[in-house]
């Protein structure tokens, strides 16, 4: 099971995510929807980062520009 509790993310004084919580059980299929800039990718990146840290693996996020590709989380 994946459990996200009170996820918060800010960039400087700009709060991007505030108090996001949800559970995903084995076999569940989920979708995160929202307008552009609402934090969907930030949620996914934070989940990947936490997984990578817990399991001691390198994680990378692919950006749109080649210069930013393979930027470490």
N, C-alpha and C positions, 0 to 999 in steps of 0.2 A: 504494500500500500504506500502511496505517496501522500504525505501530509504537509501542507503549507500552512504555517500559523503566523499571522500578523506580519506579513512581509511588508517592509517599508523600504523605499528607495528614494534618495534625493540626490540632486546634482546642485551643489551649493545650497542656495536657499529655495530652489525649485523642488517641491515635493512631487515626485512622479507617481509613486505608489504609496498608499497609506492604509495599513491594516487589512491586507488581502489575505484571506484564509479559505482553504478548500481541501477536500480529500478526494483521492482517486483510488479506487479499489482495483485489484487485479482483474483484468478483462474489460474494464471500463474504457470507453472511447470518449474523449472530451474534445471540446472546441473552445478556444478563447477568441471571442469576437469583440470588436469595438472599432471606433474611428481611428484614422491615422493619428499617431502620436499619443494614443491612450495608454501605452505601456505593455502591450501584448508581448513584444519581443523582450522587454526587460524582465518580465515574469519568466519566460523560457530561459533566458541567459542566467538568471539567478538560480533556477532549478539545476541547470547544467553545471554551474560553478559549485554548488553545494555537493552534488553527486561526485564531481571530480575530486573535490577536497576529501570527501569521506572515503572514496575508493582509491585515492592516491594515483590518479591518472591526469594527464595533461588534457586540457579542454581548450578549444579554440573556437572563436566566432568569426565567420566569414562575412566581411563587410562588402559593400557594393564596389568600392574602388580597389584596384590591385595593390595600391600602396598600403591599404589598411588590412589586407587579407592576412589571416593567421595572427591576429592580435590576441595576445594572451588575455584571458579573463582574469 
